Amino acid sequence: MDRQYPIYTVETECQDCYKCVRHCPVKAIRIVNGRANAVPELCIACGRCVKVCPAKAKRVRDDLGRTRSLVDRCEKVYVSIAPSWVSEFDGVTAQQMMAALRQLGFVGVSETALGAQQVSFALAEKLRHQPPGLLLSSACPVCVSYIQKYHPDLVDTIAAMHSPALAHAQMLHEELGEHIGVVFIGPCIAKKLESDRHPELINIALTFEEFQRWLDEEGIVLENMDTDASDHFALADSQEGALYPIEGGMTDTIKALGEFNGVEFVTISGIEHLEESLAGLSDSSLRQSVLIECLACEGGCVNGPGSKQNKNPLVGRMRVIERSTIPETIPARKQLASLEEQYASETVPEVVFTEQQVTDALARIGKTHKEDEMNCGGCGYNTCREFARAMLAGKGEPEMCASFMRRQAHRKANALLRCMPSGSVIVDANLYIIESNESFARIFGEESILAFKASKGMSGANLEKVLPFANVFRDVLKSDKDSHHERMIVGDKMLNVTVFTIEPHLVVGAIIEDVTTTELRREQIARKAKEVINRNISTVQEIAFQLGENMADTEILLRSIAEDYSDKPLPGQPKKGRQ
C-alpha cells in the first residue's frame, strides 16, 4: 500500500496469521497472496492492527526524519505534547521533559491540554443551547473518521469544532506567530492523518514511540536531565484539560464549567462499543440532549497504539488524575476566535452481492450446506457468509478459512497414504494410532484389516496390539532420532522399517515395506546363479582337461616328427653310417 498512509505492512514479514483481520473493528484489511494490508479508504487509523501484529509487520509511518529536517530549517519549532505523557514517562518531571525537548532543538514546549480546555468551553456553550438530540464529541480523530465512513447519516451530529490538538496548535500560532513550526507528540497514530489534513496548524505528528527512539538515538535520558525549577510550559500550565486522555475526562471537565440541566453525558470507549450504541440510532429518537464522549481506545488515550504496551492502564489513569487539577471556579481565559471545523461524510461504498454469489463463494471453501458454516471466526470475520462477501469484495482468500485448509490437507494426506504401496502409520506419544493406510493393515494380517475397515485409518487402536516391535516407536519418541531397520523378521514376513519424528516427543510416523517376496526372489536368483556358475566351472574344467590331453598328444607327435627329420642328411651332406 501507499507508504504515505500512516499504517503500512512490511509484506516480507507478514506471517498470514490474520490476527489483524480478527481485531480490526471495521475489517479494513485486504489479504492478497497471504499478505495483509490496510485499505486507506476503509481504515480509520485506530492502530489496532499495529498493536496486535505478532510479527511486527504492521508499521507506523516514520516521521522522525521529517521532524529533524523541520527543526533544522525552521527558526522556531514548538512541541504540543499530549497530557498522557505523564502516564508514558513514569517519574519524569515537566522540567526534565522540557529540557530534553530543547536539547533536541525545539524552542519551547506547550501542553495540548490547553487546547482541550478551549474545546470544553466551546462545548459547554453549545450544550447550554442544545436542543434534544445527539451530539458526538470531535476530540478523537479515529471516532470522527469512523462516523464519517460507517455512519455518514450521523455526521451532522459531530460537534463542529477542532480537536484539542488542532485547537492547541491554533493557540500557538495566534500567540507565538504564524510562521512557527508545531510538532505534536502523543500516543495517537490518527494524529498523523490530522496533521496531514491540517498542515497549516500541525506540521508533523509523532508518536511517543518515535519520540523515545529519537531520545535513544541522541543518548538523552529524561531522568538525568539538568533542570531549571523556574522553567514552565509555553503559554500556561494546564489544569482540568489534563483529564482528557482518560475515559470520562472530557465529561468531568465540561461539568466543572457549570450546570447542564436536561443534558445527559455518556462516555463510550472502544469502536465496538460505539458501534453497538449507534446501531439503528437516529437523532430524532432521543427525547433529551445527549453528549457522547467518543474514545476509540478503551480506557482513553492513555492506551493509545503509539504508546508503551506493557504499562498498567490503571496506573496510567491515576498518574493523569494526579497531574490534573479542577479548580473550584474555572478562571476566565482568553478564547479562540473560532474553533469551527466542518466534517463531511466519507461514505464507504457498500457493494451488495446476490444470494447466489454468496452461495458460490461459500462453495469455493467447501461449504455447500448450512451445517458447513461453522462461523468459527478464524478467518477474522464473524460469520462464514461475511467472509464469503469479503472474498467477493477482493478482501479475502480461500486460504484464510482454517476448516477449508484443514480439509484440504486431510484430503491430500489421505490421497498420498491411500496410493502408497508401502504401509504407513502415524502414532501419538501413547502409541495410539492416529492414522494409517490399508497397506499397513494388510501387512499385519486379517485382524488388522478388519480393524481398519471398522475404524477408518485404525484411529485409536493401540499400536502394541497390532505389531510386535512397538518399542522401536517408543525409542524414537524418547530420543527424537529417526530409526531404520532392514530385514526385520516378523512371523513369516521380512520387513524394512523406518520410524521418523513428526512432532518431537509427541507424534511419530513409520514407513513399513514388506520385502519378503523380494528377498525370496533374490535367494532364488542367487541359487540359480550359483548353479550356473558351478556348471560353468565344470565346463571350463572339462575344456581344460580336454585341452590338456590334446596338448600331450600333439607334443608326442611333434617330437616324433622332429626325430625323424633329424636322421636324414641335409642336401649336399653324406649319409651318416654306423661306426
C-alpha positions in Angstrom: 0.0 0.0 0.0 1.0 3.7 -0.2 3.7 4.3 2.3 2.4 7.9 2.8 -0.6 6.5 4.7 0.2 6.3 8.5 -0.1 2.5 8.6 1.5 0.1 6.3 2.7 -3.5 6.1 6.2 -4.9 5.6 5.0 -7.7 3.4 8.1 -9.9 3.7 7.5 -10.1 7.4 3.7 -10.7 7.3 3.1 -14.3 8.6 -0.5 -14.7 7.2 -1.9 -15.2 10.7 -4.9 -12.9 10.0 -4.8 -11.6 13.6 -5.1 -8.0 12.3 -8.3 -9.0 10.4 -9.7 -10.5 13.6 -9.0 -7.4 15.6 -9.8 -4.7 13.0 -13.1 -3.2 14.1 -14.1 -2.2 10.6 -12.4 -5.0 8.7 -10.3 -2.6 6.6 -7.7 -5.3 5.8 -7.2 -6.8 2.4 -5.4 -10.1 2.0 -3.5 -10.7 -1.2 -1.2 -13.8 -1.6 -1.4 -14.3 2.2 -0.2 -10.7 2.9 -2.4 -8.3 4.9 -2.6 -4.6 4.1 -4.7 -1.9 5.5 -7.1 -0.3 2.9 -6.8 3.5 3.4 -10.3 4.1 2.0 -11.7 1.8 4.7 -9.2 2.3 7.5 -9.9 4.6 10.5 -6.3 4.6 11.7 -7.1 3.2 15.1 -3.8 1.3 15.1 -5.3 -1.9 16.5 -3.6 -3.9 13.8 -0.2 -2.4 14.8 -0.8 -3.3 18.4 -1.8 -6.9 17.8 0.6 -7.9 14.9 2.7 -10.7 16.4 5.3 -10.5 13.6 5.6 -6.6 13.9 4.9 -6.5 10.2 2.3 -3.7 10.7 4.3 -0.4 10.9 3.6 3.2 11.6 4.9 5.8 9.1 8.2 7.1 10.5 8.1 10.9 10.6 11.3 11.3 12.6 13.4 12.3 9.6 10.9 15.0 8.6 10.9 16.3 12.1 14.6 16.6 12.3 14.6 18.5 9.0 11.9 20.8 10.2 13.9 21.6 13.4 17.0 22.3 11.3 15.4 24.6 8.7 12.7 26.4 10.8 13.8 29.0 13.3 11.1 28.4 15.9 9.5 25.0 16.3 7.3 24.3 19.3 6.1 20.9 20.7 2.4 20.3 21.6 2.7 17.4 24.0 -0.3 15.3 24.8 -1.2 15.3 28.6 -0.9 11.5 28.6 2.9 11.9 28.7 2.7 11.6 32.4 1.5 8.0 32.1 4.1 7.2 29.4 7.2 8.5 31.1 7.0 7.5 34.7 8.9 9.6 37.2 9.8 12.3 34.7 9.1 15.9 35.7 7.8 18.6 33.4 11.1 20.4 33.7 13.1 17.3 32.6 10.7 16.9 29.6 11.1 20.5 28.6 14.9 20.3 28.9 15.1 17.2 26.8 13.0 18.7 24.0 15.1 21.8 24.0 18.2 19.7 23.6 16.6 18.1 20.6 16.3 21.6 19.1 12.8 22.8 19.9 12.3 26.4 21.1 9.6 25.5 23.6 7.0 23.0 24.8 3.3 23.6 25.5 0.6 21.2 26.7 -2.1 20.0 24.3 -4.4 20.1 27.3 -4.7 23.9 26.8 -6.5 23.1 23.6 -8.7 20.7 25.4 -9.8 23.4 27.8 -10.7 25.6 24.8 -12.8 22.7 23.4 -14.5 22.1 26.8 -15.5 25.8 27.0 -16.9 25.8 23.4 -18.8 22.5 24.0 -20.2 23.9 27.3 -21.6 26.9 25.5 -23.1 24.7 22.8 -24.8 22.4 25.3 -26.5 25.3 27.1 -28.4 25.9 23.9 -28.5 22.3 22.6 -32.0 21.0 21.6 -33.0 17.4 22.3 -30.9 15.0 20.2 -27.5 13.6 19.8 -24.1 15.4 20.0 -20.9 13.4 19.3 -17.6 14.8 20.5 -14.9 15.5 17.9 -11.9 15.1 20.2 -10.9 11.7 18.9 -9.9 11.7 15.2 -10.4 7.9 15.0 -14.0 8.2 16.1 -14.7 11.1 13.8 -13.3 9.0 10.9 -15.4 6.0 11.9 -18.6 8.1 11.9 -17.7 9.7 8.6 -17.2 6.4 6.9 -19.5 4.0 8.6 -22.3 6.2 10.0 -22.5 9.0 7.5 -26.1 9.7 8.5 -24.8 10.9 11.9 -22.0 13.2 10.6 -24.2 16.3 11.3 -24.3 15.3 15.0 -20.5 15.6 15.3 -19.6 18.8 17.3 -18.4 21.1 14.6 -15.2 22.2 16.3 -11.5 21.4 16.3 -10.0 18.5 18.3 -7.9 19.6 21.3 -4.6 19.1 19.3 -5.8 21.4 16.5 -7.2 23.9 18.9 -3.9 24.0 20.8 -1.9 24.4 17.5 -4.2 27.3 16.7 -3.5 28.9 20.1 0.3 28.5 19.5 0.1 30.2 16.1 -2.1 33.0 17.4 0.1 33.7 20.5 3.6 32.9 19.2 3.5 33.8 15.5 2.0 32.5 12.2 5.3 31.2 10.9 6.3 28.9 13.8 6.5 25.2 13.4 4.4 22.9 15.5 5.1 19.2 16.2 2.5 17.2 18.1 3.8 14.3 20.3 1.4 11.8 21.7 0.0 8.3 21.8 -2.2 8.5 18.7 -1.5 7.3 15.2 -4.5 9.0 13.8 -3.0 12.4 14.7 -0.7 11.8 11.7 -3.8 11.9 9.5 -5.0 15.0 11.3 -1.7 16.8 10.7 -1.7 15.7 7.0 -5.1 17.3 6.7 -4.2 20.5 8.6 -0.5 21.2 7.8 -1.2 24.9 8.4 -1.7 24.1 12.1 0.3 21.0 12.8 3.4 20.3 10.7 4.1 16.8 11.9 2.7 14.4 14.5 5.0 11.9 16.3 4.0 9.0 18.5 5.5 8.5 21.9 7.4 5.5 20.4 9.1 7.7 17.8 9.9 10.3 20.4 11.5 7.7 22.6 13.5 6.4 19.7 14.8 9.9 19.0 15.9 10.3 22.6 17.7 6.9 22.5 19.5 7.8 19.2 20.7 11.1 20.8 21.7 9.4 24.0 19.2 11.5 26.1 17.9 10.0 29.3 15.0 12.0 30.6 15.5 11.2 34.2 19.1 12.5 34.0 18.3 15.9 32.5 19.6 19.0 34.3 16.6 21.2 35.0 15.7 24.8 35.9 12.9 25.0 38.6 11.7 28.2 37.1 11.1 26.6 33.7 7.4 26.5 32.5 5.4 25.3 29.6 4.8 27.8 26.9 1.6 29.9 27.2 0.4 28.4 30.6 0.2 25.3 32.6 -2.9 23.2 32.0 -5.5 22.4 34.7 -8.7 20.5 34.1 -7.8 19.9 30.4 -5.2 17.4 31.5 -8.0 14.9 32.2 -8.8 14.5 28.5 -6.7 11.4 27.9 -8.7 9.2 30.3 -12.2 7.8 29.9 -14.7 10.3 31.2 -12.1 13.1 31.4 -13.8 15.3 28.9 -17.2 14.9 30.6 -15.7 15.8 34.0 -14.0 18.8 32.5 -17.2 20.1 30.9 -19.3 19.5 34.1 -16.8 21.7 36.0 -18.0 24.6 33.9 -21.5 24.7 35.3 -24.9 23.1 35.4 -26.3 21.5 32.3 -29.9 20.6 33.1 -31.6 18.3 30.6 -28.3 17.1 29.2 -27.2 13.5 29.5 -23.4 12.8 29.5 -22.3 9.4 28.2 -18.8 8.2 27.7 -18.1 5.3 25.3 -14.6 4.0 24.7 -13.8 1.4 22.1 -15.1 1.3 18.5 -17.1 -1.9 19.1 -18.9 -0.3 22.0 -19.5 2.8 19.9 -20.9 0.7 17.1 -23.3 -1.0 19.5 -24.5 2.3 20.8 -25.0 3.9 17.4 -26.6 1.0 15.6 -30.0 2.0 14.4 -29.8 5.2 16.3 -31.3 8.4 14.8 -31.1 11.9 16.1 -34.9 12.1 16.3 -35.2 9.0 18.6 -33.8 10.9 21.6 -36.1 13.0 23.8 -33.3 14.9 25.5 -29.8 16.2 24.7 -27.2 13.5 24.8 -23.4 14.2 24.6 -21.4 11.2 23.8 -17.7 11.5 24.7 -16.2 9.2 22.0 -12.9 7.5 22.5 -11.5 4.9 20.1 -9.1 3.3 22.7 -10.7 1.6 25.6 -9.8 3.5 28.7 -8.8 6.5 26.8 -5.8 7.9 25.1 -3.5 6.6 27.8 -3.9 3.3 26.0 -3.2 4.7 22.5 -1.4 2.5 19.9 1.6 4.8 19.8 2.5 4.4 23.5 4.1 1.6 25.5 2.0 -1.5 25.5 3.3 -3.0 28.7 2.2 -0.4 31.2 -0.7 -0.9 33.6 -3.7 1.1 32.3 -5.0 1.8 35.9 -1.6 3.1 37.0 -1.5 5.3 33.8 -5.0 6.6 34.6 -4.1 7.5 38.2 -1.0 9.4 37.0 -3.1 11.6 34.7 -5.6 12.3 37.6 -2.8 13.2 39.9 -1.3 15.6 37.4 -4.5 17.4 36.7 -6.4 20.0 38.8 -10.0 21.0 38.6 -10.4 24.5 40.1 -13.5 25.2 42.2 -14.1 28.1 39.8 -12.7 27.9 36.3 -10.8 31.2 35.7 -11.7 33.4 32.8 -9.4 32.5 29.9 -8.8 34.1 26.5 -10.9 32.2 24.0 -10.0 31.5 20.4 -11.9 33.5 17.9 -13.2 30.3 16.2 -12.8 26.6 16.7 -15.2 25.7 13.8 -14.5 22.6 11.9 -16.8 21.0 9.3 -17.0 17.3 9.0 -18.2 15.8 5.7 -19.3 12.2 5.2 -16.8 9.8 3.6 -19.2 7.1 2.9 -17.7 3.7 2.2 -19.5 2.4 -0.9 -21.4 -0.8 0.1 -21.3 -3.5 -2.6 -24.3 -5.8 -2.4 -23.9 -9.3 -3.6 -26.7 -11.7 -4.6 -27.5 -14.8 -2.6 -26.3 -16.9 -5.5 -22.9 -15.1 -5.5 -22.6 -15.7 -1.7 -23.6 -19.4 -2.2 -21.0 -19.8 -4.9 -18.3 -18.1 -2.8 -19.1 -20.5 0.1 -18.8 -23.5 -2.2 -15.2 -22.4 -3.0 -14.3 -23.1 0.6 -16.2 -26.4 0.7 -19.3 -25.0 2.4 -22.2 -26.4 0.4 -24.7 -27.0 3.3 -25.9 -24.8 6.1 -24.3 -27.1 8.7 -20.9 -26.5 7.0 -21.0 -22.9 8.1 -19.1 -23.2 11.4 -18.8 -19.4 12.0 -15.6 -20.1 13.9 -14.1 -16.6 13.3 -10.7 -18.0 12.5 -10.6 -16.0 9.2 -11.2 -12.8 11.1 -14.9 -12.5 10.2 -17.8 -13.2 12.5 -19.6 -15.5 10.1 -18.8 -17.6 7.1 -21.2 -15.6 5.0 -19.5 -12.4 6.0 -16.2 -14.0 4.9 -17.7 -15.0 1.6 -18.7 -11.4 1.0 -15.1 -10.4 1.8 -13.8 -12.8 -0.8 -16.2 -11.4 -3.3 -15.1 -7.9 -2.5 -11.4 -8.9 -3.0 -10.5 -8.6 0.6 -10.2 -12.3 1.4 -8.8 -15.5 0.0 -10.0 -19.1 0.5 -6.8 -20.0 2.3 -8.0 -17.8 5.2 -10.6 -20.4 6.1 -9.0 -22.8 8.7 -11.6 -25.5 8.3 -11.2 -25.4 4.5 -7.5 -25.7 4.6 -7.6 -28.4 7.2 -9.9 -30.5 5.0 -7.7 -29.8 2.0 -4.7 -31.0 4.0 -6.5 -34.1 5.1 -7.6 -34.9 1.6 -4.1 -34.6 0.2 -2.6 -36.6 3.1 -5.3 -39.3 2.7 -4.7 -39.4 -1.1 -0.9 -39.9 -0.5 -1.5 -42.5 2.1 -4.0 -44.4 0.0 -1.8 -44.5 -3.0 1.4 -45.6 -1.2 2.3 -49.2 -1.8 4.2 -49.4 1.5 2.5 -49.5 4.8 2.2 -46.1 6.6 1.2 -45.3 10.2 1.2 -42.3 12.5 1.0 -42.7 16.3 0.9 -40.4 19.3 3.0 -40.3 22.4 0.9 -43.0 24.0 1.4 -45.3 20.9 -2.2 -45.0 19.8 -2.7 -44.9 16.1 -3.7 -41.5 14.7 -3.9 -42.6 11.1 -2.7 -45.5 8.8 -3.3 -46.7 5.3 -4.7 -50.0 4.1 -1.3 -51.3 3.1 -0.2 -51.1 6.7 -3.2 -53.2 7.8 -2.6 -55.8 5.2 0.9 -56.4 6.3 -0.2 -57.4 9.8 -3.0 -59.8 8.9 -6.7 -60.3 8.8 -7.4 -58.8 12.2 -5.7 -55.6 11.3 -7.7 -55.4 8.0 -10.9 -55.8 9.9 -9.9 -53.1 12.4 -9.0 -50.8 9.5 -12.5 -51.3 8.0 -14.2 -50.9 11.3 -12.4 -47.6 12.1 -11.0 -45.8 9.1 -7.3 -45.5 9.4 -7.4 -47.7 12.6 -7.7 -44.4 14.5 -7.5 -45.0 18.3 -6.1 -48.6 18.0 -3.2 -49.5 20.3 -0.1 -50.0 18.2 1.3 -52.5 20.7 -1.6 -54.9 19.9 -1.0 -54.5 16.1 2.7 -55.1 15.7 5.3 -56.7 18.0 8.1 -54.1 17.6 6.3 -51.1 19.2 9.4 -50.5 21.3 11.1 -49.0 18.2 8.4 -46.3 18.1 8.8 -45.7 21.8 12.6 -45.2 21.4 12.1 -42.7 18.6 9.6 -40.8 20.7 12.1 -40.6 23.5 15.2 -39.8 21.5 13.7 -37.7 18.7 16.1 -39.5 16.3 14.9 -41.4 13.2 15.4 -45.2 13.2 15.8 -47.6 10.2 15.8 -51.4 10.4 16.3 -53.7 7.4 15.1 -57.3 7.0 13.3 -57.3 10.3 11.7 -60.8 10.8 8.1 -60.7 11.9 6.4 -64.1 11.8 6.8 -65.3 8.2 7.5 -61.8 6.9 10.6 -59.8 6.3 10.1 -56.1 6.8 12.1 -52.9 6.2 11.0 -50.4 8.8 11.8 -46.6 9.0 10.4 -44.7 12.0 10.7 -40.9 12.0 9.7 -37.9 14.1 6.7 -35.7 13.1 6.3 -33.6 16.3 9.2 -34.1 18.7 8.3 -36.4 21.6 4.6 -36.2 20.6 4.0 -37.8 17.2 6.0 -40.2 15.1 5.3 -41.9 11.8 6.6 -45.0 10.1 7.0 -46.5 6.6 6.9 -50.3 6.6 7.8 -52.2 3.5 7.1 -56.0 3.2 10.2 -57.3 1.4 9.5 -61.0 1.9 8.8 -61.7 -1.7 11.7 -59.6 -2.9 14.1 -61.4 -0.6 12.8 -64.8 -1.7 13.3 -63.8 -5.3 16.8 -62.7 -4.5 17.6 -66.0 -2.9 16.2 -67.9 -5.9 18.2 -65.7 -8.3 21.3 -66.2 -6.2 20.8 -70.0 -6.1 20.3 -70.2 -9.8 23.4 -68.0 -10.3 25.4 -70.4 -8.2 24.2 -73.3 -10.2 25.1 -71.6 -13.4 28.5 -70.7 -12.0 29.1 -74.3 -10.9 28.1 -75.7 -14.3 30.4 -73.1 -16.0 33.2 -74.1 -13.7 32.7 -77.8 -14.6 32.6 -77.0 -18.3 35.8 -74.9 -18.0 37.4 -77.7 -16.1 36.3 -80.2 -18.8 37.6 -78.0 -21.5 40.8 -77.5 -19.7 41.2 -81.3 -19.2 40.5 -81.9 -22.9 42.9 -79.3 -23.9 45.5 -80.9 -21.6 45.1 -84.3 -23.3 45.3 -82.8 -26.7 48.4 -80.9 -25.9 50.1 -84.0 -24.7 49.3 -85.9 -27.9 50.4 -83.0 -30.0 53.7 -82.8 -28.2 54.5 -86.5 -28.8 53.6 -86.2 -32.4 55.8 -83.2 -32.9 58.8 -84.9 -31.1 58.4 -87.9 -33.3 58.4 -85.9 -36.5 61.4 -83.9 -35.3 63.3 -87.0 -34.6 62.5 -88.4 -38.0 63.8 -85.4 -39.6 67.0 -85.3 -37.6 68.1 -88.8 -39.1 68.1 -87.6 -42.7 71.2 -85.7 -44.1 70.8 -82.3 -45.4 71.2 -81.8 -49.1 74.9 -81.9 -50.2 75.9 -83.8 -47.0 76.9 -87.5 -46.8 74.7 -90.0 -45.0 75.7 -91.0 -41.5 76.8 -94.6 -41.3 77.4 -96.9 -38.4 80.8 -96.6 -36.8 
